[in-house]
Amino acid sequence: MYSGSTLDYRSRHYSSPPFTYRGSQSLVITVSTDPEAIKPLVPPPLKPFPEGVMSVIVGVQKLVAPLEMTYGEAALSIPVKLEEEEGDYVPVLYLDNVTPILAGREIYGYPKVDAEVKLVVEDGRARGEVCRGGEKIVEMELQLGPAKASAPPMPARSIFNVKYIPAVDRKDEADVRRLIRIQSGELQVTRFCPAEGIVKLRSIPTDPLGNFPVLNVLNAFFIEVDQTLGFGTVAHDYLKEK
């Protein structure tokens, strides 16, 4: 990476992968929702699971290398298949720090946007919130169970998103439109607490999360992990279809 002046066109506001995290914490609630609400979000050739399953995640990421940085991050995650490969499609991520927003969007194509993200864990309870424009759009409340001596296995899993860069000289067209695959890598779980809880999703004009009714909570937990995020691969190039 060129590390000169920010006025130089070669300069970037972030380093290149790999990114190493230690002790990152997340609340995860997996719910059943309306399958018809999920379908329009998932781009082909990905296919959502027919059951209408979605996870809501609110956490704190603790980056330790190539630089040290702590920031809030929340996401929606939808289980999908690419032919026979199973993974998760991420339609949106909310962050409270501009540097990982830039890196995530420009390197991986992650659909990261700015928001206020809060995670509080104390006295056996946990609360997660996401606010945009002063409006609360995600609210989670969990009652944590005892920490498990050994966590469930967390094997490597593909995360998919669409890297989309609009064309500079053509309306409603793209210079880059690719389906990106990022291998999550095996998570080293340092703390895991099963939980019971609720999640509320609300809509604002830019974020219609209320379109996803929470029909049933399938699973909930608090997790603390170590992880290294490397480069991704191009799973599909939409512009080559033309």
TORNUDO-9901 format. One record per residue (C-alpha): residue in one letter; residue number from 0; z, x, y. Coordinates in steps of 0.001 Angstrom, whole numbers. Example, Ala and Ser with C-alpha at 12.3 -4.5 7.8 and 13.67 -1.06 7.14 Angstrom:
2
 type seq      zz      xx      yy
    A   0    7800   12300   -4500
    S   1    7140   13670   -1060
This chain:
242
 type seq      zz      xx      yy
    M   0       0       0       0
    Y   1    -831    1245    3501
    S   2    2428    1371    5439
    G   3    1210    2160    8940
    S   4    1339      82   12096
    T   5    1221   -3692   11808
    L   6   -1673   -3492   14279
    D   7   -3812   -1771   11647
    Y   8   -5986   -4160    9628
    R   9   -4959   -2363    6403
    S  10   -1264   -3043    6947
    R  11     609   -5775    5104
    H  12    4093   -7210    5510
    Y  13    4996   -6706    1863
    S  14    4768   -4281   -1051
    S  15    2656   -4588   -4189
    P  16    3957   -5712   -7603
    P  17    5989   -5229   -9687
    F  18    8900   -7058   -8055
    T  19   12309   -6648   -9680
    Y  20   15039   -9260   -9371
    R  21   18679   -8989  -10415
    G  22   21174  -11836  -10539
    S  23   18863  -14562   -9240
    Q  24   20454  -18004   -9547
    S  25   18834  -21410  -10062
    L  26   19687  -25029  -10674
    V  27   17120  -26648  -12956
    I  28   16802  -30364  -13645
    T  29   14029  -31591  -15939
    V  30   13133  -35254  -15554
    S  31   10711  -37808  -16860
    T  32    8526  -39368  -14185
    D  33    5364  -41434  -13870
    P  34    2553  -39598  -15746
    E  35      -3  -41222  -13442
    A  36    1712  -39633  -10422
    I  37    1464  -36175  -11997
    K  38   -2187  -36301  -13092
    P  39   -3780  -35932   -9620
    L  40   -1716  -32798   -8953
    V  41   -2930  -30825  -11970
    P  42   -6330  -29143  -11514
    P  43   -8750  -28856  -14436
    P  44   -9109  -27134  -16840
    L  45   -5304  -27517  -17022
    K  46   -3993  -30653  -18700
    P  47    -510  -32088  -18078
    F  48    1644  -33192  -20975
    P  49    1229  -36947  -21486
    E  50    4986  -37640  -21374
    G  51    5208  -37184  -17597
    V  52    7723  -34325  -17561
    M  53    8567  -32331  -14433
    S  54   11259  -29791  -13492
    V  55   12890  -29477  -10081
    I  56   14297  -26034   -9317
    V  57   16496  -24899   -6412
    G  58   17781  -21350   -6294
    V  59   18446  -18016   -4646
    Q  60   16144  -15099   -5459
    K  61   17690  -11622   -5287
    L  62   14961   -9005   -4980
    V  63   16151   -5412   -5515
    A  64   12868   -3452   -5718
    P  65   10585   -2320   -4158
    L  66   12875   -3557   -1350
    E  67   16129   -5483   -1160
    M  68   15943   -9091     -39
    T  69   17739  -12361    -792
    Y  70   16084  -15680     -53
    G  71   16208  -19336   -1017
    E  72   13418  -20756   -3149
    A  73   12763  -24187   -4636
    A  74    9854  -25500   -6687
    L  75    8337  -28297   -8677
    S  76    7096  -27248  -12120
    I  77    4869  -29288  -14453
    P  78    4335  -28377  -18141
    V  79     602  -27970  -18853
    K  80   -1866  -26676  -21413
    L  81   -4909  -24471  -20921
    E  82   -6768  -25099  -24164
    E  83   -4050  -24095  -26677
    E  84   -1950  -22052  -24237
    E  85    1168  -23735  -22896
    G  86    2600  -22949  -19493
    D  87    3727  -24483  -16217
    Y  88    1735  -25487  -13153
    V  89    3503  -25108   -9809
    P  90    2131  -27480   -7136
    V  91    4537  -26349   -4391
    L  92    7281  -23834   -3646
    Y  93    9692  -23982    -697
    L  94   11105  -20740     761
    D  95   13271  -19781    3731
    N  96   11823  -16286    4316
    V  97    8357  -15454    5643
    T  98    7864  -12173    3734
    P  99    7896  -13641     187
    I 100    5841  -16573    1491
    L 101    3134  -14139    2644
    A 102    3285  -12019    -514
    G 103    3308  -15031   -2815
    R 104     354  -16716   -1122
    E 105   -1799  -13626    -566
    I 106   -1246  -11825   -3888
    Y 107    -739  -14641   -6371
    G 108   -1989  -17706   -4539
    Y 109    1384  -19419   -4877
    P 110    1475  -22586   -2706
    K 111    4552  -21403    -805
    V 112    5641  -23146    2397
    D 113    8570  -22794    4770
    A 114   11733  -24859    4353
    E 115   15506  -24676    4526
    V 116   16821  -24056    1010
    K 117   20503  -24205     157
    L 118   22388  -23487   -3078
    V 119   26176  -23790   -3318
    V 120   28101  -23135   -6543
    E 121   31887  -23529   -6541
    D 122   34723  -25041   -8592
    G 123   32497  -25992  -11505
    R 124   30052  -27891   -9340
    A 125   26684  -26989   -7854
    R 126   24585  -28463   -5086
    G 127   21012  -27725   -4102
    E 128   19073  -28962   -1078
    V 129   15656  -28571     493
    C 130   14956  -29664    4083
    R 131   11723  -29596    6093
    G 132   11515  -30569    9736
    G 133   15139  -31598    9650
    E 134   14532  -34066    6792
    K 135   16154  -33655    3370
    I 136   13448  -33939     695
    V 137   15307  -32584   -2374
    E 138   18963  -33120   -3222
    M 139   20632  -31997   -6473
    E 140   24231  -32433   -7652
    L 141   25385  -30852  -10923
    Q 142   28654  -30776  -12823
    L 143   28617  -27470  -14698
    G 144   29837  -27103  -18238
    P 145   31477  -23929  -19608
    A 146   29295  -20834  -19536
    K 147   27664  -20142  -22890
    A 148   28329  -16839  -24637
    S 149   24631  -16713  -25538
    A 150   21903  -18537  -23653
    P 151   18960  -20341  -25251
    P 152   15959  -18041  -25728
    M 153   13749  -17779  -22641
    P 154   10439  -16391  -23942
    A 155    7625  -15216  -21688
    R 156    5641  -18155  -20359
    S 157    2491  -18488  -18260
    I 158    2782  -19891  -14751
    F 159    -420  -21303  -13262
    N 160   -1440  -22017   -9693
    V 161   -4653  -22216   -7682
    K 162   -5391  -19380   -5273
    Y 163   -7391  -21078   -2529
    I 164   -8718  -19420     635
    P 165  -10808  -21669    2886
    A 166  -14253  -20480    3933
    V 167  -14500  -19000    7393
    D 168  -18025  -20311    8033
    R 169  -18263  -23576    6064
    K 170  -16233  -26772    6361
    D 171  -14358  -28043    3288
    E 172  -15452  -25068    1184
    A 173  -13674  -21991    -142
    D 174  -14219  -18246    -108
    V 175  -11722  -17945   -2993
    R 176  -10806  -20676   -5475
    R 177   -9306  -19351   -8689
    L 178   -6854  -20529  -11291
    I 179   -4283  -17742  -11534
    R 180   -2096  -16989  -14542
    I 181    1176  -15131  -13985
    Q 182    3258  -14096  -16973
    S 183    6877  -14819  -16171
    G 184    8046  -12024  -18451
    E 185   11077  -12398  -20673
    L 186   14115  -13427  -18681
    Q 187   17329  -11495  -19176
    V 188   19884  -14266  -18851
    T 189   23217  -13052  -17479
    R 190   24860  -16477  -17120
    F 191   23967  -19921  -18420
    C 192   25867  -23170  -17920
    P 193   24632  -26489  -19315
    A 194   25166  -29261  -16810
    E 195   24966  -32935  -16040
    G 196   23629  -34120  -12755
    I 197   21221  -36016  -10567
    V 198   18243  -35187   -8393
    K 199   16847  -37208   -5508
    L 200   13321  -36714   -4171
    R 201   12342  -38121    -783
    S 202    9049  -38289    1068
    I 203    8004  -37108    4503
    P 204    4364  -37153    5694
    T 205    3708  -33557    4589
    D 206    5706  -33740    1358
    P 207    5433  -37058    -523
    L 208    7974  -36123   -3189
    G 209    9174  -39695   -3350
    N 210    5935  -40472   -5219
    F 211    7625  -39049   -8329
    P 212   10246  -41549   -9520
    V 213   13103  -39995  -11483
    L 214   13064  -42213  -14561
    N 215   15444  -40165  -16671
    V 216   17195  -36786  -16573
    L 217   16202  -34901  -19728
    N 218   17993  -31596  -19186
    A 219   20026  -29783  -16531
    F 220   21533  -26323  -16255
    F 221   22585  -23459  -13999
    I 222   21108  -20067  -14821
    E 223   21465  -16496  -13563
    V 224   18738  -14049  -14580
    D 225   17217  -10592  -14225
    Q 226   13428  -10500  -14131
    T 227   10431   -8344  -13207
    L 228    7293  -10008  -11849
    G 229    4081   -8048  -12343
    F 230     436   -8697  -11546
    G 231   -1388  -11834  -12660
    T 232   -4827  -12522  -14121
    V 233   -7671  -14864  -13259
    A 234   -7722  -17667  -15825
    H 235  -10675  -19511  -14276
    D 236  -12988  -18977  -11284
    Y 237  -14103  -22325   -9881
    L 238  -16772  -20800   -7640
    K 239  -18592  -19395  -10674
    E 240  -19135  -22967  -11836
    K 241  -21764  -23418   -9101
